[in-house]
Amino acid sequence: MNILEEVRIAAANLGDFASDMTEPSIRLGVTGLARSGKTIFISSSLHNIIHGGRLPRFDAHATGRIGNAEIAPQPDTLIPRFRYEDHIADLTNERVWPSSTSRTSQVRLSLRYQSRESLKRTFRSDRLALDIVDYPGEWLLDLTLMEQDYKSWSKRCFEQAERALYRPYAKEWLSFVDGLDAMLENPEEGDEPALEPIARKTASNFTAYLVRAKKARGAYALLTPGRFLMPGDLEDSPALSFAPLPERFFSKDRKSLWARMERLFEAYKHSIVLPFYRDHFARLDRQIVLIDLLAALNEGPETLAELEETITEILRAFRPGSRFWLRNLISRRIDKILFAATKADHLHHTSHDRLEAILARLVERAAQRLEASGADYETMAIAAIRATREATLNVENEELPSLVGIPMSGESLGEDEFDGETEFALFPGDLPKDPESVFKPVESLSSPRLESMDEEAGQKDESVSEAPTHFEDPLRFVRFRPPELERRTDGTVLSLPHIRLDRALDYLLGDILK
C-alpha cells in the first residue's frame, strides 16, 4: 500500500476520533466468504439486542445494563443502508433466508448502557455506536490481490485452473489460451494484431470460466477477481476486461497484450480493491471471521487446504494489534478477532467441540500472526439463527443423536426430495476426533441418515424408529427453513433463536460495555 493510501486512512481515523468525542463508536468487521452467513449474523445480532432476545452469556445485555438499543442514522451517507427490516421480515414472516448480498451496505446501532466501572460512568459517555458493514463475500477474496503483481497472479490463476477441483470448468478457457499465439501472429485485419478485440475475447473467456466454476462449486470456488463474479455497479465496465496470461506472453512492449492486461490489473487493484479495503477494513476495531466449515468439509481436503491458504492471505491485509489510544489516532488496530464456524445447528451439540477443533486447526497459520501482533483471538462454533432442534433416531436398536427441521423446498438428500413443509429428522454424522484427519485425503465422514417425522414424533423429547438405511450416502447437509417463531400476546415476535450468538457478542463487545 502506498503512502497516499496510508495518509487517507490516517485522516479518516482522525475524523473518527473527533466524532467519537461526542458518541464513541466501534467498527465491527463482519468478514466472510460468500454464503458464510454475514447477513444472517448481522440481522440476528441486531434483532436480539434491540428486542431483548435470549442472550444470557452477553453480560451487558443479560444484566440489564443496555438500557436502549435502536437503529441510528449511519455515518457514511453514500453507502446504502443495511436492509435490516426487510431481512427480518423474510426470516420471520416468509421464513426464507435473505438473498445473497450483491452490494455494500451499512448499519449503525446506537446503544445506551450503564458501565460497571465508576470512572467510566463519570468521565465517559453512556452511549456507544456500533457500525457494521455488509458486502458480497466474493469481494473479500480481492484483498489477496493487494500484495500480488500481474505476473504472480497470472501464474496462480493457471496453477489453480489445472487443479482437479477446477480443471473441468477451465477446459474451454485453457483451450482458448492455447490458441492465443496464432491469434496474435495472424491478425484478421491490418499489419499488426488488433489487440482490442483479442483482449475482449480473452477477458470474456476467462470470465466465463470463473462463472462456470462458481456455479458448480458455489461458495468454495475461491476465485479472483471477485468483481468478475459479483460486479455490482461495475457490470460491463472496462475495469473488468483483463485476464491472466501465461508467462510466455511476457513483453515489455507497451503495445503488447501482456502490457495491456497488466495495466488493467493494476488499475483494478488501485481503483477498486484498495478503496474497498480503505473504506471498510483499514479502520476496524473488532472483527469476526465467519466460515461455513461444514460445506468445506463436505468438499474435501483439497478445498480445506485452499480455504486455509485463502484465510491466511486475507488476514494479512488486516491490521491486528493491541489497543493503544495514541496510536489509534492515526492507525487503528483490530485487537480482538473471533473465528466462527457457522451453521452449527446442522450438527448435534455433541459434535460442536470437534467442529471447533477443526476450525482451530484451519486458522492455525493465520492465528500465529495475530499472536505475534499482540491481538487476541478465539474460535467458536455458532448459529446466528438456529433452524433445527435436537432429537433421537432409533435405527436398528441404536440411538443416534439427530436434528429435526424443515428442509427448504427443492433440497434433496440421496433419494429424498423436500417440499419445504414437512419436518424431517436427520442424523448428520459424526465428525472425527482427530481434526488433522480431515485435512488428509481420506474417505468421506459418517453418512447421514434421514427419516420423515410423523405427528407423534414431533414432540420435544422425540424418538423416531424405522429409519431408512442411507448409510452408503456421502456426508451432506441440507438447508433448513428459518424456524417459526412464537409470538407474545400482543402479537410481537419473540427473538430469533441461536447457538452461542450471546457468547460471540460478549467476546466482541463485552469488555467495551463493562
ABEGO torsion letter per residue (X at the ends): XBAAAAAAAAAAAAAAAAAAAABBBBBBBBBEBBGAGAAAAAAAAAAAAAAGBBBAABAAAAAGABABBBBBBBABAABBBBBAAAAAAAAAAAGBBBBBBABBBBBBBBBBBBBABAAAAAABBABBBBBBBBBBAAAAAAAAAAABBAAAAAAAAAAAAABAAAAAAAAAAAAAAAAAAAAAABBABEABBBAAAAAAAAAAAAAAAAAAAAAAAEAABBBOBAAAABAEAABGBAAAABBBBBAAABBABAABAAAAAAAAAAAAAAAAAAAAAAAAAAABABBBBBBBAAAAAAAEAAAAAAAAAAAAAAAAABBBEBBBAAAAAABBBBABBBBBBBGAAABBAAAAAAAAAAAAAAAAAAAAAAAAAGBBBBBBBBBABBABBBBBBBBGGBBBBBBBBBBBBGBBBEABBBAGABBBBBBAEBBBABAAAAABBBBBBBBBBBBBBBAAAABABBBBBGBBBAAABBBBBBBBBBBBBBBBAAGBBBBBBBBGAAAAAAAAAAAAAX
